Amino acid sequence: MTSLHAVRVRHRGLGVALAAAGLLTTLLATAGPAAATPDPGDLSPGAASGQSAGTPQGRDLAPGEIPGQDEIVHSRNIKPLANIPSADPGVINSDLAFQGKYAYAGNYNGFTIYDIGNPKTPKVVTRVLCPGGQNDISVSGDLLFLSTDSSRSDDSCNSVSQPATEKSSWEGIKIFDIKDKKNPRYIKSVETACGSHTHTLVPGGRDIYLYVASYSPNEAFPDCKPPHDGISVVKVPKKAPTEAAVVGLPVLFPDGGNPGAPANPGVSKTTGCHDITVLPSKDLAAGACMGDGILFDISEPEQPRVIDRVQDNVNFAFWHSATFNERADKVVFTDELGGGGGATCNAATGPNRGADGVYEITGRGDARKLVFKSYFKIPRHQADTENCVAHNGSLIPVGGGRDIMVQAWYQGGVSVWEFTDSSSPKEIGYFERGPLTTDKPGLGGSWSAYYYNGHIYSNDIVKGLDVLRLDDWRTESAKWVWMDRLNVQSQPEYH
């Protein structure tokens, strides 16, 4: 057993009517090859139907079938073990991080710590109220980091929403001491340019680095004016975390990046990055940056250096996230067509939009290139009321030369898929619920689905934490890989 130490709105509110989601559906049906919209923080979650804790039941899905409202369906190789309902289904659940027997789940009002020592009976340890969507989350030792990407009146956990046009507004990184899991302490904030939509933890010796991704500058925003063509680098001394500060603003797009429309209709203009995944063992990172995908060298963490950059102006609307394979010779990029609020997993949208792009890394050193090989999209069509698009996932450490990952698809559920053959990826397992609503667009589904120590954990926007067990001959070897922590965007080296 191996142990591993191992287009957004600046003034957001959760009360925007779901009629906006209906407008998204209309736009997606009439826009050209692709259309990008804000992340789902700009919409309200669909109504929950009272899912209770315990072991959910379900059945396999017939070809072409769309399950009934809230009905649980799954492939034979996936078994749902438990669900902990959201304490407040009106608040959007977001990303996950893991450490020891604990799972840390972000939400737009703060975060929840779960004890997952027994995956069949996870328990809530504590819920922390600290509003500031989307509360992207990571952990390191006794420290927990949260991203705030909505303009707040100040940096406290008692702040209220405030327009980004106000100079006093605050956005950035919040740092908590989580030594006492029942009583986390907020110890430090770091303001960053254009806020922190996501952040990626880059582990080091004496220091931790955070790569802060944000986007959508505006001349009217005092702390987020264009050009915004890079990321913020925050340095956190391990022995003095309250001295954390921004130490760099590296420019990743000296030419301004993808211009978007009208040159590239339906494609997001690059004005920053959405998400970055680092592979510290190889000094590599992959950036999903709105209209661009990038590969860069992080051997000097304060000065990341771009090696290669690619665009897809036919089928990609919004480069959202990235995942390396184990051998670090492939990267999977996701396209968040519709911004997470659109119904894009249907026949009208097709198999190549709102999908994953599989790229191989060729060459060596600074001559490395990203070479496109194929698209992957879940083969299960979703209802036109279901928001569905490629979202957050993680590699399953199977070894043996196979490339398999698990991934969230919002109301498309959780998908396990293989891309060992880069040109012919395929789904090998799934778990999903039927539509939240059948008469109008709803917002829900799995935000993040990650594999950790033998189980899949999914943070559902409305339904809360799901725990799934995967039993498949292709993934059995992963059960022998044991991690003491996992921040998915800080991808470990599996053995």
C-alpha positions in Angstrom: 0.0 0.0 0.0 1.5 3.3 -1.1 1.3 6.4 1.2 1.5 9.7 -0.6 2.4 12.9 1.1 1.0 13.7 -1.1 -17.9 35.1 -18.0 -18.5 35.9 -14.2 -20.5 38.8 -12.7 -18.6 40.9 -10.3 -21.5 41.7 -8.0 -23.2 38.3 -7.4 -26.3 37.3 -5.6 -27.8 33.9 -5.0 -31.3 35.2 -5.4 -31.3 35.6 -9.2 -34.5 34.0 -10.6 -34.3 30.7 -12.4 -35.9 32.5 -15.3 -32.3 33.4 -16.1 -31.6 29.7 -16.7 -34.4 29.6 -19.3 -32.7 32.5 -21.1 -29.5 30.5 -21.1 -31.3 27.6 -22.8 -32.6 29.9 -25.4 -29.2 31.5 -26.0 -27.5 28.1 -26.3 -30.0 27.0 -28.9 -29.4 30.1 -31.1 -25.7 30.9 -30.5 -23.1 29.8 -33.0 -20.7 26.9 -32.3 -20.3 27.8 -28.6 -21.4 30.2 -25.9 -20.0 31.0 -22.5 -21.8 32.4 -19.6 -21.1 33.0 -15.9 -20.6 30.2 -13.4 -23.8 28.9 -11.6 -23.2 31.3 -8.7 -25.3 33.7 -10.8 -28.3 31.4 -10.7 -30.3 29.9 -7.8 -30.3 26.2 -7.1 -33.3 24.1 -8.1 -35.7 23.1 -5.4 -34.7 20.0 -3.4 -37.0 17.2 -2.9 -36.1 16.0 0.6 -33.4 13.4 -0.1 -32.6 11.8 3.2 -29.3 10.5 4.6 -28.5 6.8 4.3 -28.0 4.5 1.4 -29.8 5.7 -1.7 -31.3 3.1 -4.0 -31.1 3.1 -7.8 -31.2 1.1 -11.0 -29.3 0.9 -14.3 -30.4 3.3 -17.1 -31.7 1.9 -20.3 -30.1 3.3 -23.6 -31.6 6.7 -24.5 -33.7 6.8 -21.3 -34.0 10.0 -19.1 -34.8 9.0 -15.5 -37.8 10.4 -13.7 -37.6 13.5 -11.5 -35.0 12.9 -8.7 -34.8 9.2 -9.6 -31.4 7.7 -8.8 -29.8 5.6 -11.6 -26.3 4.2 -11.9 -24.3 1.6 -13.7 -23.8 -1.8 -12.2 -20.2 -1.2 -11.3 -21.1 1.8 -9.1 -22.9 1.6 -5.8 -24.2 4.6 -3.8 -23.3 4.2 -0.2 -24.4 7.4 1.5 -25.8 10.9 1.2 -25.7 13.7 3.7 -28.3 16.3 2.6 -27.4 20.0 2.4 -28.2 21.9 5.5 -29.5 24.7 3.3 -30.4 23.5 -0.2 -30.8 27.1 -1.3 -27.0 27.6 -1.0 -24.7 26.2 -3.8 -22.2 23.5 -2.8 -18.8 23.8 -4.5 -15.4 22.1 -4.4 -13.9 19.4 -2.2 -10.5 18.7 -0.5 -9.4 15.8 1.6 -7.0 15.2 4.5 -6.7 12.0 6.5 -10.2 10.9 7.5 -11.8 14.3 6.7 -13.4 15.8 3.7 -13.7 19.6 3.3 -16.6 20.8 1.3 -16.9 24.4 0.1 -20.2 26.2 -0.4 -21.2 29.8 -1.2 -21.8 30.5 2.5 -18.7 28.9 3.9 -17.5 25.3 4.3 -18.4 22.0 6.0 -16.0 19.5 7.5 -17.1 15.8 7.2 -15.6 12.8 9.0 -15.4 10.1 6.3 -13.5 7.6 8.4 -16.3 5.2 7.6 -17.4 6.1 4.1 -20.7 4.3 4.6 -21.7 6.6 7.5 -20.0 10.0 6.9 -20.7 12.6 9.7 -20.8 16.4 9.9 -18.0 17.6 12.2 -18.7 21.3 11.8 -20.2 23.9 9.5 -18.5 27.3 9.2 -20.4 30.3 8.0 -18.3 32.7 6.0 -20.1 33.9 2.9 -18.2 34.7 -0.3 -18.8 32.5 -3.4 -17.5 30.3 -4.6 -15.4 29.3 -1.7 -13.0 27.1 -3.7 -11.2 25.1 -1.0 -7.8 23.5 -0.3 -6.0 22.2 2.8 -2.4 21.9 3.9 -1.4 20.7 7.4 -3.4 22.8 9.8 -4.3 25.4 7.2 -7.4 25.7 5.0 -7.7 28.2 2.1 -10.9 29.6 0.7 -11.3 31.6 -2.5 -13.7 34.6 -2.4 -14.8 35.8 -5.8 -17.8 38.0 -5.0 -17.4 41.6 -4.0 -17.8 41.9 -0.2 -18.0 44.9 2.2 -14.8 43.7 3.9 -12.7 40.6 4.5 -14.6 39.3 7.5 -17.0 36.4 7.7 -19.7 38.9 8.6 -19.4 40.8 5.4 -22.2 41.6 3.0 -22.4 41.8 -0.7 -21.1 45.1 -2.2 -20.6 46.3 -5.8 -17.1 45.9 -7.2 -17.3 49.5 -8.3 -16.7 50.5 -4.7 -13.0 50.9 -3.9 -13.5 49.5 -0.4 -14.9 46.2 -1.7 -12.8 43.1 -0.9 -12.1 39.8 -2.7 -9.3 37.3 -2.4 -8.0 34.5 -0.2 -9.1 33.6 3.4 -6.9 31.4 5.6 -8.2 29.3 8.5 -6.4 27.3 11.2 -8.1 23.9 11.3 -6.1 22.2 13.9 -9.3 21.9 16.0 -11.7 20.5 13.4 -14.7 21.4 15.5 -13.6 25.0 15.8 -11.7 26.4 12.8 -10.2 29.8 13.3 -10.0 32.5 10.6 -6.5 33.9 10.8 -5.6 35.8 7.7 -6.9 37.3 4.4 -5.0 38.3 1.3 -6.7 40.6 -1.3 -6.0 39.6 -4.9 -6.6 41.4 -8.2 -10.1 40.6 -9.5 -10.7 38.3 -6.5 -10.1 34.6 -6.4 -12.4 32.5 -8.5 -10.2 29.4 -7.9 -6.8 28.8 -6.3 -4.3 26.0 -6.6 -2.0 25.0 -3.8 1.7 24.5 -4.9 3.5 22.7 -2.1 7.0 23.6 -1.2 9.7 23.4 1.5 9.3 26.3 3.9 6.5 28.0 2.0 3.2 27.2 0.3 2.3 29.0 -2.9 -1.2 29.6 -4.1 -1.8 30.3 -7.8 -4.9 32.5 -7.8 -7.1 32.5 -10.9 -9.6 35.2 -11.6 -11.0 36.9 -14.7 -13.4 39.5 -16.2 -11.8 42.9 -15.5 -13.7 46.1 -16.0 -12.7 49.7 -16.2 -15.3 50.5 -13.6 -13.8 48.2 -11.0 -11.0 50.0 -9.1 -9.3 46.7 -8.1 -9.9 44.8 -11.3 -9.0 46.9 -14.3 -7.9 45.5 -17.7 -5.5 44.2 -18.8 -5.8 41.2 -16.5 -3.6 38.8 -18.4 -2.2 36.5 -15.7 -2.5 35.1 -12.2 -1.7 36.2 -8.7 1.0 34.3 -6.8 0.5 34.2 -3.0 3.3 33.0 -0.7 2.3 31.5 2.6 5.2 30.8 5.1 4.4 27.6 6.8 5.7 28.7 10.2 4.1 32.2 9.9 0.9 31.9 7.8 -0.3 35.3 8.9 2.5 36.8 6.9 1.0 35.5 3.6 1.1 38.0 0.8 1.0 38.4 -3.0 4.6 38.0 -4.3 4.0 38.1 -8.0 1.6 38.8 -10.9 3.1 36.9 -13.8 1.8 37.7 -17.2 0.8 34.6 -19.1 -0.6 36.2 -22.2 1.6 39.1 -23.3 -0.3 39.2 -26.6 -3.6 39.5 -24.7 -4.7 35.9 -25.3 -7.7 34.7 -27.3 -9.6 37.8 -28.5 -13.0 36.0 -28.5 -15.8 37.5 -30.5 -16.1 38.8 -33.2 -12.9 37.2 -34.4 -13.9 33.9 -32.7 -17.7 33.9 -32.3 -19.0 32.1 -29.3 -15.6 31.8 -27.7 -14.7 33.6 -24.4 -12.1 36.4 -24.6 -9.1 35.5 -22.4 -9.0 38.0 -19.5 -7.3 35.7 -16.9 -7.6 32.1 -16.0 -10.4 30.0 -14.5 -8.4 27.1 -13.1 -4.9 25.7 -12.9 -3.7 22.2 -12.1 -0.1 21.7 -11.0 2.0 18.5 -11.1 4.8 19.4 -8.7 6.7 16.1 -9.2 7.2 17.1 -12.9 7.4 20.9 -12.3 4.5 21.2 -14.7 1.1 23.0 -14.6 -1.8 23.1 -17.0 -4.0 26.2 -17.1 -7.6 26.5 -18.3 -7.8 30.2 -19.2 -11.1 31.1 -20.8 -10.2 31.1 -24.4 -6.8 29.4 -24.1 -5.3 26.2 -22.7 -1.7 26.5 -21.5 1.2 24.2 -20.4 3.8 25.9 -18.2 6.9 25.2 -16.2 6.7 25.9 -12.4 10.3 24.9 -11.4 10.5 28.5 -10.1 7.0 28.7 -8.4 7.0 32.5 -8.1 7.7 32.8 -11.9 5.7 30.2 -13.8 6.7 30.1 -17.5 4.5 29.2 -20.4 5.8 26.4 -22.6 2.9 26.0 -25.0 -0.5 27.4 -25.6 -3.5 26.1 -27.6 -7.0 27.2 -28.7 -10.1 25.5 -30.0 -12.2 28.1 -31.7 -14.6 25.6 -33.1 -15.9 23.6 -30.2 -14.5 25.1 -26.9 -16.4 28.1 -25.4 -14.7 28.4 -22.0 -11.6 26.5 -21.0 -12.5 25.6 -17.4 -10.2 23.0 -15.8 -7.4 20.5 -16.4 -6.2 17.1 -15.4 -2.9 15.3 -16.1 -2.6 11.6 -16.5 -0.2 9.6 -14.4 2.7 9.6 -16.9 2.3 13.3 -17.5 2.1 12.8 -21.2 -1.6 13.8 -21.5 -3.8 16.6 -20.3 -7.6 16.6 -20.2 -9.1 20.1 -20.5 -12.8 20.8 -19.9 -15.1 23.2 -21.7 -17.8 24.7 -19.5 -20.2 25.6 -22.3 -23.1 27.5 -20.9 -21.2 28.4 -17.7 -22.7 25.5 -15.8 -26.2 26.8 -16.1 -27.1 25.6 -19.6 -28.7 22.3 -20.7 -25.9 21.3 -23.1 -25.9 17.5 -22.7 -28.6 16.9 -25.4 -28.7 15.9 -29.0 -29.1 19.5 -30.2 -25.7 20.5 -28.6 -23.9 17.4 -29.9 -20.9 15.3 -28.7 -18.1 17.8 -29.2 -19.3 20.9 -27.4 -19.4 21.2 -23.6 -17.0 18.3 -23.6 -13.6 17.3 -22.5 -10.6 17.7 -24.9 -7.9 15.1 -24.6 -4.4 16.4 -25.5 -1.2 14.5 -25.6 2.1 16.2 -24.6 4.8 15.6 -27.2 8.5 16.6 -27.2 10.8 17.5 -24.3 11.7 20.6 -22.3 10.7 23.9 -23.8 9.9 22.1 -27.0 6.9 20.3 -25.5 3.6 20.7 -27.3 -0.1 20.1 -26.6 -1.5 18.0 -29.4 -5.3 17.5 -29.6 -6.5 13.9 -30.0 -10.3 13.7 -29.2 -13.3 14.9 -27.4 -15.2 13.0 -24.6 -18.8 13.7 -23.5 -21.1 11.6 -21.5 -23.2 9.5 -23.9 -26.4 9.8 -21.7 -28.6 12.6 -23.0 -30.1 14.8 -20.3 -33.4 16.6 -20.2 -33.6 20.2 -21.5 -34.4 21.3 -17.9 -31.1 20.0 -16.6 -27.9 22.0 -16.4 -25.2 19.7 -17.7 -21.6 20.3 -18.9 -18.1 19.0 -18.2 -16.9 20.0 -14.8 -14.5 19.0 -12.0 -13.0 15.6 -11.8 -9.9 13.7 -10.7 -7.6 10.9 -11.9 -8.2 7.4 -10.5 -4.7 6.0 -9.7 -5.0 2.7 -11.5 -1.4 2.5 -12.8 -0.5 -0.1 -15.4 -0.5 2.4 -18.3 -4.3 2.9 -18.1 -5.8 6.4 -17.9 -9.1 6.6 -16.1 -10.8 9.5 -14.3 -14.0 10.3 -12.5 -15.8 13.6 -13.3 -18.8 15.7 -12.3 -21.3 16.8 -15.0 -23.7 18.8 -12.9 -27.1 17.2 -13.5 -25.4 14.8 -15.8 -24.2 13.2 -12.6 -20.9 11.5 -12.0 -19.0 9.8 -14.9 -16.1 7.3 -14.8 -14.4 7.3 -18.2 -11.2 5.9 -19.8 -8.9 7.7 -22.1 -6.0 5.2 -22.4 -6.6 5.4 -26.1 -6.4 9.1 -26.5 -8.3 9.0 -29.8 -11.2 6.9 -28.5 -12.3 7.7 -24.9 -15.3 5.9 -23.4 -17.5 6.0 -20.3 -17.2 2.9 -18.1 -19.5 3.9 -15.2 -21.9 6.5 -14.0 -24.2 7.7 -11.2 -26.9 10.4 -11.7 -30.3 11.6 -10.5 -33.2 12.5 -12.7 -34.1 16.2 -13.4 -34.6 18.4 -10.4 -37.4 20.0 -12.3 -39.4 19.0 -15.3 -41.3 22.2 -16.1 -38.5 24.8 -16.1 -34.7 24.9 -16.0 -33.2 23.9 -12.7 -29.7 24.3 -11.2 -28.1 21.3 -9.4 -26.1 18.2 -9.8 -22.5 17.2 -9.0 -20.1 20.2 -8.8 -17.0 18.1 -8.0 -16.5 14.3 -8.1 -13.2 13.0 -6.9 -11.6 9.6 -6.1 -10.0 9.4 -2.6 -8.8 6.3 -0.8 -11.1 3.7 -2.5 -14.3 5.8 -2.8 -15.8 8.5 -5.0 -17.0 11.6 -3.2 -19.4 14.0 -5.0 -20.5 17.5 -3.7 -23.9 18.0 -5.2 -25.0 21.6 -5.6 -28.4 20.9 -4.0 -28.3 17.3 -2.6 -25.2 17.5 -0.5 -22.4 15.0 -0.1 -22.7 11.6 -2.0 -20.4 8.7 -1.3 -20.0 6.1 -4.1 -18.2 2.8 -4.4 -16.7 1.8 -7.7 -16.1 -2.0 -8.3 -14.6 -2.5 -11.7 -11.7 -4.7 -12.8 -10.1 -1.7 -14.6 -9.9 0.3 -11.3 -9.3 -2.3 -8.6 -5.6 -1.4 -8.4 -6.5 2.1 -7.2 -7.8 0.6 -4.0 -4.2 -0.1 -3.0 -3.2 3.6 -3.3 -3.7 5.3 0.0 -3.3 9.1 0.4 -3.0 11.2 3.5 -4.4 14.2 1.7 -5.7 15.3 -1.7 -6.1 18.7 -3.2 -7.1 17.7 -6.7 -5.7 20.7 -8.4 -2.3 19.9 -6.7 -2.1 16.6 -8.5 0.1 14.0 -6.6 2.5 11.6 -8.2 0.9 8.1 -7.8 3.0 5.0 -7.5 
